[in-house]
Amino acid sequence: MLCVTANLIRGWLQRMEHVRQYALGVALMIGEERRHDIVALCVLSGRGMPAIVRDVEHTELFD
């Protein structure tokens, strides 16, 4: 199950490649097998979540 979650995170970060000039961030999986959380920290320029990030496919899964 961890590899499925890791692939989901990795794919999301790859789809955000065009955002690199506006953001800096890291995503971690914390916990044990079958009981883990995804923790992410992103530093974005400006206020709020820019549309360029919201429009990345599967961003809504990381709410």
LINCOR-V994501 format. One line per field, one symbol per residue. phi: phi as a letter, one per 40 degrees, with the letter a starting at -180 (. if undefined). burial: I if it has 9 or more other C-alpha atoms within 8 Angstrom, else O. A space follows every 50 residues. Layout:
phi->???
burial->???
This chain:
phi->.cccccccccccccccdccdcbabaabbbbhbdgbbbbbbbbbbcgbgcc dcccccdgcccbc
burial->OOOOOIOOIOOIOOIIOOIOOOIOOOIOIOOOOOOIOOOOOOOIOOOOOO OOIIOIOOIOOOO
